[in-house]
Amino acid sequence: MPEPVTAVVDPIPHARAAPPSASEFAPLLRTVKGQGLLERRRTWYTLGIAVNALALAGVVTGVALTGDSWWSLLLAPPLAVLSARTAFIGHDAGHSQITGDRTRARAIGLIHGNLLLGMSYAWWNDKHNRHHANPNHIDKDPDVVADVLVFTAAQAAHRSGFRRWLTRNQAWLFFPLTLLEGVALKVHGFRDLRRQPLRERAVEGGLLVAHVAAYATLLLTSLSPGKALAFAALHQALFGLHLGLAFAPNHKGMEMPDPTGERWGHLRRQVLTSRNIRGGALTDWFLGGLNYQIEHHLFPSMPRPHLRLARPLVRAHCEELGIPYVETGLVDSYRQALLHLHEVGEPLRPARS
């Protein structure tokens, strides 16, 4: 029997807050529910989690057996890919895609996030759910807050010193910067412990420390310090790059709601700010289902294998309402995202004579 449909980010309250636009989403929601696309896929996820765990164990065993050899670095790329697969499982757990039981979902998230990746599940969940509630909203979406990158001309205008140089060149620096993302996620997780309640902090912090200790022990008992450092650097860099490739196409260069303008309902807020990526089974696998970004944002609790089935329903509904449904190829999605970053930094570049 399918479990009751729940989601960490519930679209219905947003729709109720704006009655005129609520009617745009309601028919689509009824259709999706009627086709069973919100019912969970326990067997699919159980098999996926098991295969991922076995593959991780295989790579870890390979590192230990290879020993103090530069050949062990050949195992860093597959470990990076499997780390990204692990992150996708944690992501799905946070959206209640795997189970509607919050205790079980949190356990899955803690194992795959904190223990296996050294990345705080609580930090990620809080940040990511605020992003889902208001994607690309300059005042409410933490993913477009001015930090290393900026996303609007107004943000760029306030940059100075080294950050000004970063903004001028952010389109060129984007992918090189993602090489640092694996380490950055760990740093953010440890910093976030101060925000968490004492009981949650003990669990989250304990698992983060356990990850660092196990990771360091594996590398330093199998490899010399120099090779261990090289392996860790390669693994974390490729892991960050993989995540960057998966997340970069989703929203950059898409509509950004005007904080003082018209309030969009759930359907428009999610569709207009998101971009889908065309492709087949390999694209679905590599991007962890996030290539169906529009469907994922409309139905955060929808199991990953159902997103492609919902796509034609959502596209047809948007066409009927005259709402732009943006979908492009993978390479073109990167071009669009980088072009947006380039245009934002344009005013800070010296004029050519």
C-alpha positions in Angstrom: 0.0 0.0 0.0 1.4 3.5 -0.9 2.1 5.8 2.0 0.3 9.1 2.4 1.8 11.8 0.2 3.9 14.2 2.2 6.6 16.7 1.2 9.1 18.7 3.1 8.1 21.6 0.9 4.3 21.6 0.6 3.1 23.4 -2.5 -0.6 23.6 -1.5 -0.2 26.2 1.2 1.5 28.5 -1.3 -1.3 28.0 -3.7 -4.0 28.8 -1.1 -2.2 32.0 -0.3 -3.1 33.3 -3.8 -6.6 32.0 -4.8 -6.6 33.4 -8.4 -3.4 31.5 -9.3 -4.3 28.4 -7.2 -6.7 27.3 -9.9 -3.7 27.0 -12.3 -2.0 24.4 -10.3 -5.0 22.5 -8.9 -6.0 20.6 -12.1 -2.4 19.5 -12.7 -2.1 18.3 -9.1 -5.4 16.3 -9.5 -4.1 14.7 -12.8 -0.7 13.8 -11.3 -2.3 12.3 -8.2 -4.8 10.4 -10.3 -2.0 8.7 -12.2 -0.3 7.6 -9.0 2.8 9.6 -9.7 3.1 10.8 -6.1 3.1 7.2 -4.8 6.5 6.2 -3.5 8.8 3.6 -5.1 10.2 1.8 -2.1 11.6 -1.1 -4.1 13.3 1.2 -6.6 15.0 3.2 -3.8 15.9 0.1 -1.8 17.7 -1.4 -4.7 19.4 1.9 -5.6 20.6 2.5 -2.1 21.9 -1.1 -1.8 23.7 -1.0 -5.2 25.3 2.4 -4.2 26.4 1.0 -0.8 28.0 -2.1 -2.4 29.8 0.0 -5.0 31.1 2.4 -2.3 32.3 -0.6 -0.3 34.0 -2.0 -3.4 35.9 1.2 -4.1 37.0 1.6 -0.4 38.2 -2.0 -0.4 40.0 -1.3 -3.7 41.9 1.6 -2.0 42.9 -0.6 0.9 44.0 -3.5 -1.3 45.9 -1.3 -3.8 48.0 0.1 -1.0 50.7 2.8 -1.2 50.7 3.2 -5.0 49.9 6.0 -7.3 47.6 3.6 -9.1 45.2 4.0 -6.2 44.4 7.5 -7.6 42.5 5.8 -10.4 39.9 5.0 -7.8 39.3 8.7 -6.9 37.1 9.4 -10.0 34.7 6.5 -9.4 34.5 7.4 -5.7 33.6 11.0 -6.7 30.8 9.7 -8.9 29.5 7.4 -6.2 29.7 10.3 -3.7 27.5 12.3 -6.0 25.1 9.4 -6.2 25.1 9.3 -2.4 24.3 13.1 -2.3 21.3 12.5 -4.6 19.9 9.9 -2.3 20.3 12.3 0.7 18.5 14.9 -1.4 15.6 12.6 -2.2 15.3 11.6 1.5 15.1 15.3 2.4 12.1 15.8 0.1 10.3 12.7 1.5 10.6 11.0 -1.9 11.9 7.8 -0.4 9.6 7.5 2.7 6.9 9.6 4.3 8.1 8.7 7.8 10.2 11.7 8.8 12.3 9.7 11.3 13.3 7.2 8.6 13.9 9.9 6.1 16.2 11.7 8.5 18.0 8.5 9.3 18.6 8.0 5.5 19.7 11.6 5.1 22.1 11.4 8.1 23.7 8.2 6.9 24.1 9.4 3.3 24.9 13.0 4.1 26.8 13.3 7.4 28.3 9.8 7.7 29.2 9.0 4.1 29.9 12.5 2.8 30.7 14.6 5.8 28.0 17.0 4.7 25.3 18.2 7.3 21.9 16.9 6.4 20.2 19.5 8.6 22.1 22.4 7.1 21.4 21.2 3.5 17.7 20.5 4.2 17.1 23.9 5.8 18.8 25.7 3.0 17.4 23.6 0.1 13.8 23.8 1.3 14.0 27.6 1.6 15.3 27.6 -2.0 12.3 25.4 -3.1 9.8 27.7 -1.4 11.0 30.8 -3.3 13.4 29.8 -6.1 15.5 32.7 -7.6 13.9 35.2 -5.2 16.6 37.6 -4.3 15.4 38.2 -0.7 14.3 34.6 0.1 16.3 32.1 -1.8 19.7 31.4 -0.1 21.0 30.1 -3.4 21.0 33.5 -5.0 22.4 35.5 -2.0 25.5 37.5 -3.0 28.5 35.4 -1.9 31.3 34.1 -4.1 29.0 34.5 -7.1 26.3 37.2 -7.7 23.2 36.9 -9.8 21.9 40.5 -10.4 23.4 43.8 -11.5 22.3 45.3 -8.1 24.4 42.7 -6.3 27.4 43.3 -8.6 27.3 47.1 -8.1 28.2 46.6 -4.4 31.3 44.5 -5.0 34.7 45.8 -4.1 38.3 44.6 -3.9 38.9 40.9 -4.6 35.1 40.2 -4.8 34.8 42.7 -7.5 37.5 40.8 -9.5 35.6 37.6 -8.9 32.4 39.0 -10.2 34.1 40.4 -13.3 35.3 37.0 -14.1 32.7 34.8 -12.5 31.6 33.1 -15.7 35.1 31.9 -16.4 35.7 30.9 -12.8 32.4 29.1 -12.2 33.5 25.5 -13.1 37.0 25.9 -11.5 35.2 27.1 -8.3 33.0 24.0 -8.2 36.2 22.0 -7.7 36.2 23.5 -4.1 32.5 22.6 -3.5 33.1 19.2 -1.9 35.3 20.8 0.8 33.0 23.9 1.1 30.0 21.6 1.9 31.8 20.1 4.8 32.8 23.5 6.2 29.3 24.7 5.9 28.1 21.7 7.8 30.4 22.1 10.7 29.6 25.8 10.9 25.9 25.1 11.0 26.2 23.1 14.2 26.1 26.3 16.2 22.6 26.9 14.9 21.2 23.5 15.7 19.5 22.5 18.9 21.8 20.6 21.4 20.4 17.2 20.7 20.5 17.5 17.0 23.9 19.0 17.2 25.3 16.0 19.0 24.0 13.6 16.4 24.9 15.7 13.4 28.3 16.6 14.8 29.1 13.1 15.9 28.5 11.7 12.5 30.5 14.5 10.8 33.5 13.8 13.0 33.0 10.0 12.4 33.2 10.6 8.6 36.4 12.7 8.8 38.0 10.2 11.1 37.1 7.2 8.9 38.1 9.0 5.7 41.5 10.1 7.1 42.1 6.6 8.6 41.4 4.9 5.3 43.7 7.1 3.3 46.5 7.4 5.9 46.7 3.7 6.6 46.6 2.8 2.9 48.7 5.5 1.4 51.7 7.7 2.3 50.7 11.2 3.4 51.6 12.7 0.0 49.5 10.2 -1.9 46.7 10.4 0.6 46.6 14.2 0.1 46.6 13.8 -3.6 43.8 11.2 -3.5 41.6 13.4 -1.2 42.2 16.5 -3.4 41.3 14.6 -6.6 38.3 12.9 -5.0 36.8 16.1 -3.5 37.5 18.2 -6.6 35.7 15.8 -8.9 32.9 15.3 -6.4 32.4 19.1 -6.3 32.6 19.3 -10.1 30.0 16.6 -10.5 27.6 18.4 -8.1 28.2 21.7 -9.9 27.4 20.1 -13.3 24.2 18.8 -11.8 23.0 22.0 -10.2 24.3 24.7 -12.5 21.7 24.3 -15.3 18.6 24.4 -13.0 17.9 28.1 -12.3 20.8 30.3 -13.4 19.6 32.7 -16.2 15.9 32.0 -15.5 13.3 34.5 -14.3 14.0 36.2 -11.0 10.8 37.3 -9.3 10.5 41.1 -8.5 10.2 41.3 -4.7 8.0 44.4 -5.1 6.0 43.1 -8.1 3.2 40.7 -8.8 3.1 37.7 -6.5 3.2 34.5 -8.5 1.3 31.4 -7.6 3.0 28.0 -7.1 2.8 27.0 -10.7 4.3 30.1 -12.2 6.8 30.5 -9.3 8.3 27.1 -10.0 8.0 26.8 -13.8 9.2 30.3 -14.7 12.3 30.0 -12.5 13.4 26.5 -13.6 14.9 24.9 -16.6 14.7 21.3 -17.8 17.5 19.4 -19.5 16.7 17.1 -22.4 18.3 13.7 -22.6 17.9 10.0 -22.2 18.7 7.5 -19.5 22.4 8.6 -19.2 21.4 12.2 -18.5 18.8 11.1 -16.0 21.4 9.0 -14.2 24.2 11.6 -14.3 22.0 14.5 -13.1 20.2 12.4 -10.5 16.8 13.3 -12.0 17.4 17.0 -11.5 17.2 17.4 -15.2 13.4 17.4 -14.6 13.8 20.5 -12.5 10.4 21.9 -13.3 8.6 18.7 -12.3 10.8 18.4 -9.2 10.0 21.9 -8.1 6.3 21.5 -8.7 6.1 18.2 -6.9 9.1 17.9 -4.5 7.9 14.7 -2.9 7.5 12.9 -6.3 9.9 9.9 -6.5 12.7 10.4 -8.9 11.7 7.7 -11.5 8.2 9.4 -11.8 9.6 12.8 -12.8 10.0 11.8 -16.5 6.4 10.5 -16.5 5.1 13.7 -15.2 7.0 15.8 -17.7 4.5 15.5 -20.7 1.6 16.3 -18.3 3.3 19.4 -16.9 4.4 20.6 -20.4 0.9 20.2 -21.9 -0.6 22.0 -18.9 1.8 24.9 -19.2 1.2 25.2 -23.0 -2.6 25.3 -22.3 -2.1 28.2 -19.9 0.5 30.0 -22.1 3.2 29.6 -19.5 6.7 29.2 -20.9 8.2 25.8 -20.3 11.9 26.0 -20.8 13.8 22.9 -21.8 17.2 22.7 -23.5 20.2 20.4 -24.1 22.8 19.9 -21.5 25.6 21.9 -23.2 23.2 24.7 -24.0 22.0 24.9 -20.4 25.6 25.5 -19.3 26.0 28.1 -22.0 22.8 30.0 -20.8 23.9 29.8 -17.2 27.4 31.1 -17.9 26.1 33.8 -20.2 23.9 35.1 -17.4 26.9 35.2 -15.0 28.9 36.9 -17.7 26.3 39.6 -18.3 25.9 40.3 -14.5 29.7 40.9 -14.3 29.8 43.0 -17.5 29.4 46.5 -15.9 32.5 45.8 -13.7 34.8 45.0 -16.7 36.8 47.9 -18.2 35.4 49.2 -21.4 37.2 48.2 -24.5 38.7 51.0 -26.6 
